[in-house]
Amino acid sequence: MNDPIVYLNGEFTPLSQARVPVLDRGFIFGDGIYEVIPMYRRKPFRGQQHLARLSRSLDSIGIANPHDQAQWFALIDQVVQANDLDDQMIYIQVTRGVAKRAHAFPKEATPTVFIMTNAMVLPSASAIEGGVACVTLEDRRWLNCQIKATSLLGNVLAAQFAAENEVTEAIQFRDGFLSEASSSNVWVVKDGRIAAPPKDNLILEGIRYGLMEELCAEQGIALEARRITREEVFAADELILSSASKEVLPVVTLDGKQVGSGHPGPVFAKVHAAYQAAKARL
């Protein structure tokens, strides 16, 4: 897709021609919400859950949702069908809109609505079969991580730290407890059981969080949400990342230290197989 067709405020246009005013609050303040929906064979994967999270995030910052789910799906489908790939990653962004620069919400502003698509880049076979490396980092972001906001500088800095260390992700800790990676949820496996940080304001509840709960129940894998110490993470038998783009990935080294056996483990193998089966059922 050299110049994909996108949607912007009621119009479909090539991405190269899409424009927003510089006083859009998304540009000035990062005052907006986004969502990313994987499309397999042009069908949304857990689309209802993604749009429900979009609505929750909009409610959290006081932006009225400009569309209901049916309208969102219609717009998404038009963008997907206008582009020539079967597997796509849909990006949705809603900002508070254009207004005079002032920190408080404007009394009147029309939300800016933008939808674009990218080619889906799935994890490589070598990453799935051999696992990936990660580093740790102190989580210094704000305290509303449950909102999928466009103001992502904290996540950007964490991702850059990972890039500078030539690893896949930076796994973050706040006050000695696991939170999440720069753009992934983190799962800790010990003795065949999975633990995950609780769904609170310190993490973004990834849509794969709910999916992991379902897959673990399906596979008979015990899962609990609780606070997890740094020591537990380093003593794990397996570590797993999950996100829309990473799907599920095994972590085999952390800060240069071997995780478990140093190879993807049996719990990851079960979860990965169940994830692929869920995709096939679309």
C-alpha positions in Angstrom: 0.0 0.0 0.0 2.1 2.9 -1.3 -0.7 5.5 -0.6 -3.5 3.8 1.3 -7.0 5.3 1.4 -7.9 6.7 4.8 -11.0 8.2 6.4 -10.9 11.7 7.8 -13.9 13.7 9.1 -16.4 12.3 6.6 -14.1 11.9 3.6 -12.1 9.1 2.1 -8.8 10.3 0.7 -5.3 9.0 0.0 -3.1 9.2 3.1 -0.7 11.7 1.4 -3.6 14.2 1.0 -5.1 13.9 4.5 -4.7 17.1 6.6 -5.7 18.4 10.0 -5.4 22.0 11.3 -2.4 22.7 13.5 -4.8 23.8 16.3 -6.3 20.3 16.5 -6.0 19.4 20.2 -4.6 16.0 19.2 -1.6 17.8 17.7 -1.2 20.5 20.4 -1.9 18.5 23.5 -2.1 14.8 22.6 -5.8 15.3 23.6 -7.3 12.2 22.0 -7.9 8.5 22.0 -6.8 5.8 19.6 -7.5 2.1 19.0 -5.8 -0.5 16.8 -7.8 -3.4 15.4 -6.2 -6.4 13.6 -8.1 -7.5 10.4 -7.5 -11.1 9.4 -8.8 -11.9 5.9 -10.5 -8.5 6.0 -12.4 -9.5 9.1 -12.0 -7.7 12.5 -10.5 -9.8 15.3 -12.3 -9.1 18.5 -13.6 -5.9 16.9 -16.5 -5.4 19.4 -14.0 -5.5 22.3 -11.7 -3.0 20.6 -14.6 -0.6 20.0 -15.9 -1.1 23.5 -12.4 0.0 24.8 -12.5 2.9 22.5 -15.8 4.0 24.0 -14.5 3.6 27.5 -11.4 5.7 26.8 -13.5 8.4 25.2 -15.8 8.5 28.2 -12.7 8.7 30.5 -11.6 12.0 28.9 -15.0 13.5 28.2 -15.3 13.1 24.5 -18.6 12.0 23.1 -18.3 8.9 21.0 -19.1 10.2 17.4 -20.4 6.8 16.2 -22.1 3.7 17.5 -20.5 0.3 16.9 -22.5 -0.3 13.7 -21.3 3.0 12.2 -17.7 2.3 13.2 -17.7 -1.1 11.6 -19.2 0.4 8.4 -16.4 3.0 8.2 -13.7 0.5 9.0 -15.1 -1.9 6.3 -15.0 0.9 3.8 -11.3 1.6 4.6 -10.4 -2.1 4.5 -12.2 -2.7 1.2 -10.5 0.4 -0.3 -7.1 -1.1 0.2 -5.6 -4.2 -1.4 -4.4 -6.4 1.5 -6.4 -9.2 3.2 -4.5 -8.8 6.5 -4.5 -5.2 7.7 -4.0 -3.3 11.0 -6.7 -0.6 11.4 -5.8 2.5 13.3 -8.6 4.7 14.7 -7.9 8.1 16.3 -10.4 10.5 17.8 -9.3 13.9 19.2 -11.3 16.6 20.9 -11.0 18.7 17.8 -9.9 22.1 16.7 -10.0 25.0 19.2 -8.0 28.0 20.5 -5.0 26.8 22.4 -6.1 26.6 26.1 -5.6 23.7 28.5 -9.1 23.3 29.7 -11.7 21.7 27.4 -13.2 24.0 24.9 -17.0 24.7 25.3 -17.6 23.7 21.7 -15.5 21.6 19.5 -16.2 18.9 16.9 -14.1 15.7 17.4 -11.6 14.9 14.7 -12.1 11.3 13.5 -9.4 9.5 11.5 -9.1 5.9 10.3 -6.1 4.5 8.5 -4.8 1.1 7.7 -1.3 -0.5 7.6 -0.1 -3.8 6.3 -0.1 -6.3 9.1 3.4 -7.4 10.1 3.1 -10.6 12.1 5.8 -12.0 14.4 8.5 -13.9 12.5 8.8 -17.7 12.7 12.2 -17.3 14.4 10.6 -15.0 17.1 7.9 -17.6 17.8 10.1 -20.6 17.7 13.2 -19.1 19.3 11.8 -16.4 21.6 12.8 -12.8 22.0 14.9 -10.7 24.3 13.7 -7.9 26.6 15.1 -5.4 29.1 13.6 -3.9 32.3 12.8 -0.3 33.0 11.3 1.7 35.8 7.8 2.7 34.8 7.6 6.5 35.0 4.4 7.1 33.1 1.3 8.8 34.3 -1.3 7.1 36.5 -4.1 6.7 34.0 -2.5 4.0 31.9 -5.9 2.3 31.5 -6.9 5.1 29.0 -5.6 4.4 25.5 -4.6 8.0 24.9 -2.6 9.4 22.0 -0.2 11.1 24.4 2.3 8.3 24.4 5.6 9.9 25.1 6.3 7.6 28.1 5.7 4.6 26.0 7.8 6.0 23.2 10.7 6.5 25.5 10.4 3.0 26.8 10.2 1.6 23.2 13.3 3.7 22.3 15.1 2.2 25.3 14.4 -1.2 24.0 15.5 -0.3 20.5 18.8 1.2 21.8 19.4 -2.1 23.6 18.5 -4.1 20.5 15.7 -6.1 22.1 12.0 -6.5 21.4 10.5 -4.8 24.5 11.1 -2.9 27.6 9.3 -4.6 30.5 8.4 -2.0 33.2 8.1 -2.0 36.9 6.5 0.5 39.3 7.7 0.5 42.9 9.1 -3.0 42.4 6.0 -4.5 40.8 5.4 -5.5 37.2 3.2 -3.2 35.2 3.5 -3.8 31.4 5.9 -3.4 28.5 6.1 -0.4 26.3 3.3 -1.7 24.0 2.4 -5.1 25.4 0.9 -6.9 28.3 3.2 -9.3 30.2 2.3 -12.8 31.5 4.4 -14.6 34.1 4.4 -18.5 34.1 5.4 -20.5 37.1 4.7 -24.2 37.7 2.3 -24.3 34.8 0.2 -21.3 36.1 0.0 -17.8 34.6 -0.1 -14.6 36.6 -0.8 -11.1 35.2 -0.9 -7.7 36.8 -4.4 -6.7 37.8 -6.6 -4.6 35.5 -6.2 -1.2 37.1 -4.9 2.2 36.3 -1.3 1.1 36.0 -1.7 -0.9 32.8 -3.6 -0.7 29.6 -6.0 -3.7 29.6 -5.0 -5.1 26.2 -7.8 -6.8 24.2 -5.6 -9.8 24.3 -5.9 -9.7 28.1 -9.5 -10.9 27.9 -8.6 -13.3 25.1 -5.8 -14.8 27.2 -8.3 -15.4 30.0 -10.5 -17.2 27.5 -7.7 -19.2 26.0 -6.4 -20.3 29.4 -9.9 -21.4 30.5 -10.2 -23.3 27.3 -6.8 -25.0 27.8 -7.2 -25.7 31.5 -4.4 -23.3 32.4 -4.8 -21.6 35.8 -4.6 -17.8 35.6 -4.7 -15.2 38.3 -4.5 -11.4 38.3 -2.4 -10.0 41.1 0.6 -7.8 41.9 3.8 -9.5 40.7 7.2 -8.7 42.2 10.4 -8.1 40.2 11.9 -11.2 41.8 9.0 -13.3 40.6 9.5 -12.1 37.1 13.1 -13.1 37.1 12.3 -16.5 38.7 9.6 -17.3 36.1 9.6 -20.5 34.1 8.3 -18.5 31.1 7.4 -15.0 30.2 4.9 -14.1 27.4 4.1 -10.8 25.7 0.7 -10.1 24.1 -0.5 -7.3 21.9 -2.5 -6.8 18.7 0.7 -6.8 16.5 2.8 -9.2 18.5 -0.1 -11.6 19.1 1.7 -13.8 21.7 5.4 -14.0 21.9 7.8 -15.9 24.3 10.5 -14.0 26.1 13.7 -16.1 26.5 16.1 -13.5 27.9 15.6 -10.5 30.2 18.4 -8.1 30.9 20.7 -10.6 29.3 19.6 -13.4 31.8 18.0 -16.6 30.6 14.3 -17.0 31.3 13.5 -20.5 32.4 15.0 -23.0 30.1 16.0 -20.3 27.6 13.5 -21.6 25.1 9.8 -21.1 24.5 8.0 -23.2 27.0 5.0 -25.6 27.0 2.5 -23.0 28.3 3.4 -20.6 25.5 3.0 -23.5 23.0 -0.5 -24.2 24.2 -1.5 -20.5 24.3 0.0 -19.8 20.8 -1.8 -22.8 19.3 -5.1 -21.7 20.9 -4.6 -18.2 19.6 -4.1 -19.4 16.0 -7.2 -21.5 16.3 -9.2 -18.5 17.5 -8.0 -16.6 14.4 -9.0 -19.4 12.1 -12.5 -19.4 13.5 -13.1 -15.9 12.1 
